Amino acid sequence: MGASSESAERWGLTDAIVGLVVSIVLAGLIGAAVITSRGDYTGKWSEHGAAAGRIAAQVATGATLTAPQLTPLWLITLLQVPLWLGLLGTVAYAAKKGHGVVADFGLRMQPRDIGVGLVVGFLAQVVVIPLVYWPILKLLGEPDISVEARSLTDRAHGVGVLLLVLLTVVGAPIVEELFFRGLVLRSFERRLRPPLAIGATAVLFSLAHFQVLQFLALVIFGVIAGVLAHRAQRLGPAIWAHVAFNATTVIALLLR
């Protein structure tokens, strides 16, 4: 995808996978240390058991009951910084081996990318995802797949709203598209045909979010963003699609 054979020998899938694993592990350790030291939890289903366990321990020891508090939204936002720094650091490291983020990873856009990306991202969220999930939700009894996203919006008040927008609508589209549709996709394309490369990148993109109920939705959007990036040979359309995809969800949850 636009990278010269010289740069193709310098950066690749190993850089992407190692960078992703290291970023996730370090961000997880930092987040766990901060949240544990505060004695609260982020509101994810995976943490409900730990919260209940702390209460049970207080009962068993006769200590004063102190229910764990939800982690404030501003802190959740800040805890994304280590992950994003890791992903951006990986891209920067890989780019130094080649010709930079513009030439190697397509970090550029044209004016028409804005309209195309916003329309595609919006339609993906309000048309494509619901159509795909409709039979699945009927089969599973319609579980609430937006519970984790809503746990964030429920804490969005005042400056929290601004932080939520910065987290999901501004930061995530830029960082994640640069890493996944930039470094990862272009690395996969050296080994696989474009459809397989786009699919593999989408699966990795979804897995990196650690959201079981939203796994398929994230794979679908990952495929859509991958197609946009591949066809345009730049990240502009995918970034704007990601902006619209996330913004549609945030606005819907804030207005409910």
N, C-alpha and C positions, 0 to 999 in steps of 0.2 A: 504494500500500500504506500507507494511513494518513497520508500526508504531505499537507499542505494545498497548495492551488494556489499560495499565496504562496511556500512553501519550494521548490515544484517549479521555480520560476523562478530559484532561487538556487544550487542544487547539482545535479549530474547526472553523466552518463557521462564528460564531459571531466575532471572532478575525479578520478574513479576511475581512468581509464586513465593520466593523467599521473602521479598519485600512485603507481600500481603500477610504472610504468616507472622513475620516479626512485628508488623504494625498492629495486627489484631491482638497478639499475645501481650505486647507492651501496653497497649491501650487498655486491655482487659485487666492487667495487673494494677495499673495506675487507678483505673476506675474502681476496682474492687477494694483497694486500699483506702481510697478516699471515702467511699460509701460506707464501708465497714467501720471506719473510724468515727463516722457520724452516727452510726446506728440506725440508718434509715434504708430505704430501698426504692428502686426506680419505678416500681409498679408493674414490672413484667411478670407474667405467670410463673416463670422459672424461679422467681424470688419470693413467691408467696410462702412456700414451705419454710424457707430460712427465717422469714419474719415471724411465722407462727412458732417456729422452734425457739426463737429468742423469748417469746412470751411464755412458752411452756417452761423454759428454764427459770424464768423469774418466779413463776408459780411454785416450782419444785423447791426453790431455795428460800421461798418466803420473802423475796425482795419486792420492792414497790413496783407495781406494774407500770410499764412505760411502753405504750404502743409505738412501734416504729413509724416514723413519718415518711411520707413520700419525698423523694429527693426533689428539691426545688428545680424548676425548669432552667434557671440560669446556670445551675451546676451541671445539669445534663448537657447543656450546650457547650460548656467549657470542657467537659470530658470527651467531646468529639475531637478536640484539638490534637491530642496525642495521636489518634488514628489518622487524622488528615495530614498531620506533619509527616507521619511515617509513609503514607501513600505518596505524598508530594515529594518527599525525600527520595523514594524509590524511583520515581519518574525522573527527577533531576539527576540522580546517579546514572540511570540508564542513558539519559540524553547526553551526558558528558562523554559517553563512549561513541556517540554518533554525531549528528549534525544539529542537535537541539530539539526542543519540544515542538517547534513549528514544522520543521522539515520531516522529522521522524514520526511524530505523533499527531500531526494535523491540528495543532491548537491554533486555529484561525477560523474566521467566519466571514460571510458576505451578508449584505443587508437582507436578501431574500430568505436567509436561514431563519430569521426571527419569525416571520409569518408561518413558514412551513413547519418549523419545530413546534410553535405554540399550538397550531391546529392539530398536528399529529398527536402531540402529548395529551391534549384535551380529549380528543376522540378515543385515544387508548384508554383513558381513565373512565370515561362515561359511557362508552359503547363496547369496546373490545373486551375489557376485563369483565364487566357484568355479564356479557353474553357467554363467555367461557365459564364463568363461575356459576351461572344459574343452575345447570343440572347437578353440579357438584354440591352446591348448597342444599338443593332439594334432597339429595341422597344422604347428606350428613346431618340433616335437620337444621340447616341454616345457622351454623355457628357464627359468632360475631367476629369477623376477620379484621375489624377495625379497632379492636379493643386496645391494642398497644398504642396505636396512633391517638386514640381518644384519651388515653391516660396522660398524654402530653398536652393536648388541647385543654383538658380539664384544669390544668395548672397554669394555663396561659392567661394572665391578667396583667394589664398595664404593660410594663416593659417586657413581661414574659411573652406577649404576642410578638413583639419585635424580635426577640431572641428566637422564637419558634420559626418565624419567617426566615431569619438569617440562617438558621440551622438547616431547614428542609428545602427552601426555595432558592437560596443563593449559594450557600456553601456546598451542599451535597451535589448539585448538578455539575458544578465546575470541577470539584475534586474527583468525584466518582467517574465522570465521563473522561477526564484526562487519564485516569489510571486504567479503567476497564476498557473503554472504547479506543483509548490511545495506545498505551503500552501493551495491555493484555491482548486485545483483539489483533493488533498488528503482529504480536509474537505468535499467536495461534495461526495466523494466516501463512506463516512461513512453513508450517507443518501440515496444515489441513486445507481442504477446499473452503472457499468463502462461507457456504451455508453451515458447514460443520464448525468452522472457526467462530462464526457468529453465535451458534447454539452453545458451544462450549463456554464462550465468554459470558453468555447470559446465565448459564447455570452457576458459574463461579461467582458472578455478580449477585445472584440471589442467595447462594450459600453464605456469602460474606455478611449478609444482613441478619442471619440467625433468627428468622421469623418463619415458623413452620406454616402457619395458616396463610401467610402471604407469599409463600414460596413460588407457587405457580404464577401469581400475578407479576412478581418481580422477574421471573423468567420471561414472561411474555413481553414485558416492557423492555427487558434487556435485548430481546431479539429485535424489537422495533427500533431501539436506539442503535443497535449494531447495523441494521440495514441502512439507516440514515447515514451513519458514519462511513460505511463502506461505499455507498453509492456516491456520496458527495466528496469522498476522499479528504474530509476535514471534520472537525468536531462540532462546528457551529450548529447544524440542525439537531444533533443529538443533545447538546447542552440545553437548547431552548425547549426541546420536547420534554426533557427532564424537569425543567422549570415548570412547564404547564402541568405535567403529570403530578408533581408534588403539590403545586399551588392549588390545583382543583380539590385535592383531598383536604388540605389545610383549611381552605375557605369553607368547604362543605361542613367540616367538623366544628369550626368556629361559629358558624351560623345556625347550627342545629338547635 
